[in-house]
Each structure stands twice: as C-alpha cells, then as structure tokens.
Amino acid sequence: MTRSSLTTPPPGAQPPPAHPDAPSAGSTLGSHYSKCFGCGAGHPTGLHLKARTPDGATVEAEFTVGEAHQGAPRLAHGGVLATAMDEVIGMSVYLLHKPYVTGRLETDYLLPVPVGTTLHLRAWCTGIDGRKAYLEAEGRIGAPDGPVAVRAAALFIEVNMEHFAKHGDLAAIAAEHQDYEVNP
Ligand SMILES: CCCCC/C=C\C/C=C\C/C=C\C/C=C\CCCC(=O)SCCNC(=O)CCNC(=O)[C@H](O)C(C)(C)COP(=O)(O)OP(=O)(O)OC[C@H]1O[C@@H](n2cnc3c(N)ncnc32)[C@H](O)[C@@H]1OP(=O)(O)O
C-alpha cells in the first residue's frame, strides 16, 4: 500500500483494546442508516454492505458490483470502489464504539473489477492517537484469499453526536437505532 504520512500511525500509536460494549467476535454489525449509500437496505442502487466481525477487531463484508456501479463499460467505477473502502472502514470504527467521520481516504487500485464480481472486503484499525484513528482496508476478488483489487488507508476523526445533529439529521439515525446514545 502506498500510504502518506497522514494515514500512517505515529510512533507508539497502538490499535485499541476491544471496547467492552462493542460488538463481540462473531457478531453482525447491521446498517447505521437505511438510506446509506454504502450499507442501507433501502437504497435502490447502493452497495448494500452487510458487515460482521469475526474477531471483534476486524470487519468483513462483501460487495457485488452491479450495473449501477459502472465507470467504464462493464467495469466498476473507481469512486464506487473507494466508497466500498470508506464504508467497510466506517463499519470497523463502529468497533471503537464512538462516532467517527472520514477525514482522509487514500486508495490504491491494483486490478480492474468487472460487473458481477464479488469483492471480499476487510478493514482493521492500525492505531489510535487522540481523536485520530488510523485504519486500512482491502478488497479481494472472488474469495477472502483472492487477488487484491483495491487497498485503502484512512484517517478517521472522532466527533461527538452534535456533529450529526448540527450538520445532518441525528433524529433520523436515532429513529432507527434506539441503542445510540444521543446525549452521552
Ligand atoms: C455505538 C456507538 C457508535 C456511535 C455512532 C453514532 C452515529 C453514527 C452515525 C452515522 C454513522 C457514521 C459513519 C458511517 C459509516 C461509514 C460511512 C463512512 C464514513 C463517512 O463517509 S463520514 C462522511 C465524510 N466525512 C465528513 O463529512 C467529514 C467532514 N469533515 C469534518 O467534519 C471536519 O473536518 C472533521 C470533523 C474531520 C475535523 O474537524 P474538527 O474541527 O473537529 O477538528 P480539526 O480540524 O481540529 O482536526 C482534528 C485533528 O485531525 C486532523 N485532520 C482533520 N482532517 C484531516 C485530514 N483530512 N487530513 C489530515 N489530518 C486531518 C487535524 O489536523 C487535527 O490534528 P491535530 O489535532 O494534530 O492538529
């Protein structure tokens, strides 16, 4: 992975210990919002990612490239593949049990991804430094050990729930998730 210093954890930054209230090994993670382009079941042309954590530290999901995801004819659009990376990384920060947003996302495209391909996605945290979480992801063609088509490195920034209330619609998230602590 070609990574900039901005997505490389500083010396001493460690992946966090498992949060006691975070989803445990073997759990499915569920969608954070039904209209989300990445994971919402209600989105007509979204990626419909369904994530799970095999070990409480990494997140896995599959994305099958459809007609709506093309750039060149019969090939996935690079921006859609970046979305898949952003989403699976976003799901992996769910394991930290705090709200985060993407600050920076770097993507390497290693292989073209034809329509109909199932990409096996995986994301994990490489370190935490204050509000900054450093994360990586990969997408492999056809199988969990298939050839790597896409790699990503990201910097996510911890925010509070006020971020979603001030800039978006926190009530829409809360309406779907009684478990979110709206006023922590
Ligand atoms: C069960 C608990 C879970 C709770 C979850 C609850 C609700 C979740 C709701 C929705 C689900 C959320 C995610 C869904 C999952 C997947 C979707 C994918 C994720 C996304 O798709 S999310 C959308 C795209 N995303 C944005 O919409 C962000 C727009 N942006 C901003 O809102 C601000 O920009 C912000 C907040 C990022 C920072 O603003 P700020 O004022 O708070 O802080 P500040 O600027 O001081 O940055 C602090 C330190 O980060 C460094 N820093 C910041 N940005 C950097 C960059 N780009 N490169 C390098 N360093 C950067 C600074 O340099 C400083 O570093 P230092 O402290 O060392 O100086």
The ligand as an ORCA input file, in Angstrom:
! r2SCAN-3c Opt
* xyz 0 1
  C     -22.438      2.616     19.180
  C     -21.667      3.839     19.097
  C     -21.489      4.289     17.675
  C     -21.984      5.652     17.558
  C     -22.143      6.034     16.092
  C     -23.236      7.005     16.022
  C     -23.687      7.531     14.902
  C     -23.059      7.224     13.654
  C     -23.814      7.918     12.597
  C     -23.517      7.693     11.372
  C     -22.501      6.715     11.035
  C     -21.193      7.298     10.688
  C     -20.392      6.714      9.808
  C     -20.972      5.717      8.932
  C     -20.035      4.736      8.474
  C     -19.487      4.769      7.290
  C     -19.553      5.919      6.410
  C     -18.186      6.287      6.038
  C     -17.739      7.464      6.848
  C     -18.005      8.748      6.131
  O     -18.083      8.816      4.941
  S     -18.118     10.166      7.081
  C     -18.563     11.429      5.860
  C     -17.392     12.109      5.199
  N     -16.611     12.894      6.137
  C     -17.007     14.092      6.564
  O     -18.072     14.580      6.248
  C     -16.053     14.834      7.466
  C     -16.040     16.329      7.151
  N     -15.024     16.993      7.946
  C     -15.267     17.461      9.199
  O     -16.397     17.439      9.662
  C     -14.106     18.014      9.951
  O     -13.091     18.448      9.102
  C     -13.550     16.982     10.966
  C     -14.633     16.582     11.987
  C     -12.994     15.740     10.245
  C     -12.393     17.615     11.746
  O     -12.794     18.904     12.197
  P     -12.621     19.353     13.735
  O     -12.840     20.844     13.749
  O     -13.448     18.527     14.622
  O     -11.138     19.026     14.112
  P      -9.761     19.553     13.487
  O      -9.939     20.231     12.196
  O      -9.040     20.300     14.575
  O      -8.989     18.172     13.237
  C      -8.624     17.343     14.336
  C      -7.260     16.764     14.004
  O      -7.400     15.948     12.828
  C      -6.559     16.430     11.782
  N      -7.243     16.293     10.498
  C      -8.545     16.572     10.238
  N      -8.819     16.342      8.965
  C      -7.673     15.887      8.403
  C      -7.321     15.476      7.095
  N      -8.228     15.463      6.101
  N      -6.070     15.064      6.861
  C      -5.163     15.069      7.849
  N      -5.434     15.447      9.124
  C      -6.665     15.864      9.378
  C      -6.282     17.888     12.133
  O      -5.080     18.323     11.544
  C      -6.203     17.838     13.637
  O      -4.969     17.315     14.003
  P      -4.125     17.950     15.241
  O      -5.005     17.799     16.457
  O      -2.881     17.113     15.324
  O      -3.889     19.362     14.900
*
